[in-house]
Amino acid sequence: MTSTLTRVETDAPTRTKQPKAVWAVAFASVIAFMGIGLVDPILKPIGEQLHASPSQVTLLFTSYMVVTGVAMLITGVISSRFGAKRTLLAGLAIIVAFAALAGSSGTVGQIVGFRAGWGLGNALFIATALATIVGAATGGVARSIILYEAALGIGIAAGPLVGGFLGGFSWRAPFFGVSVLMAVAFVAIVVLLPDTPPPAQRTSITAPFKALRFPGLLLVSVTALLYNYGFFTLLAYTPFPLDMGTYAIGVIFFGWGLLLALASVVFAPRLQAAFGTVPMIATALALFAADLAVMAIWADHRPVLIVGTVLAGLFLGVNNTLITEAVMISAPVERSTASAAYSFVRFVGGAAAPYLAGKLGEHRMALPFWVGAACTGIGVLVLLAGRSALAHVDDHEPAPHSATEAAAITVGDD
């Protein structure tokens, strides 16, 4: 615990003293993560105007998550052959194209299909962005994770506002908005991120599966799979029982994202220093499960759903920062490989949540929240049962830098 506190205090002065490569990727990450919450305010309008049920509309999340998770398995293979910069640019270019195609769609099925293509680009970008920031940032793993989670939180917070505003004109506008913003991010990476040559050693496509042999990484991945069910239930299903306009939904999820960002950057490192990583992950997830249960009990009370949604940002923000850091140091493997393995399990495993939540909600409004709370609660039990595999996370050094990350550090220091 003392070592964690010392690390946080030592890292504090480096918060803004980062190489330009880090800020370039962080900026692009903000825009990339806007794409997640941007869709929330337009879920109901899409269903109403294209005559689709909630379960059909929530397939926008399911197709996105399945492809994102599976594609995570090849991110290391691609980045180790073409370099981080080219991989990031490829991911952004794919998102630009498929977001525009989704906005041009005439049926829900077409949107679902184009969201799947969007997921491929998202996978290439997310896994590579995280590894690049961790490798190039100064101040250690903890500080770089906080930077990444700050970008995530800001993007998620801004997304619903932008989606609500653009969705007021047409449900198509947010998709075109994402395409334009991704194009801006593409230009930012081209201009601000120096070339990162491919490493001498290439990553095998089997590396993520081999990494899951380490108990610590497997434990964190399974925990994330379970709480992701609750997370995507909140994100994909809540707009339906709220039954409000695009602007209102946008503001509500903006509040959620704002608290998520605040908790990720401010509260998470302080709570970690005081209580330890695993205890705080377990506490944050237990509170999130309780929050979902309260939303289930009063599912027909709009004020409860609004407050519950916004408060969930606090619990998820703390959890996201700490669990991401745990992933980076849970196994002696390359960080990009650990990120790919973790993301594969949590995205593919949790992909059923949006569709099932929509389906269950068609029968009983509160049922999706109950199932989300139960899955998150089971995640807490799994984490605590295997916590010995993560006993080292508060006092051990992270896994050694990979060749890709070493190159990123070298470039970032120039």
Secondary structure by P-SEA (a helix, b strand, c coil): caaaaaaaaaaccccccccaaaaaaaaaaaaaaccccccccaaaaaaaaacccccccaaaaaaaaaaaaaaccaaaaaaaaccaaaaaaaaaaaaaaaaaaaaacccaaaaaaaaaaaaaaaaacaaaaaaaaaacccccaaaaaaaaaaaaaaaaaaaaaaaaaaaaaccaaaaaaaaaaaaaaaaaaaccccccccccbbbbcaaaaaaaccaaaaaaaaaaaaaaaaaaaacccccccccccaaaaaaaaaaaaaaaaaaacccaaaaaaccccaaaaaaaaaaaaaaaaaaaaccccaaaaaaaaaaaaaaaaaaaaaaaaaaaccccccaaaaaaaaaaaaaaaacaaaaaaaaaaacccaaaaaaaaaaaaaaaaaaaaaccccccccccccccccaaaaaaaaaaac
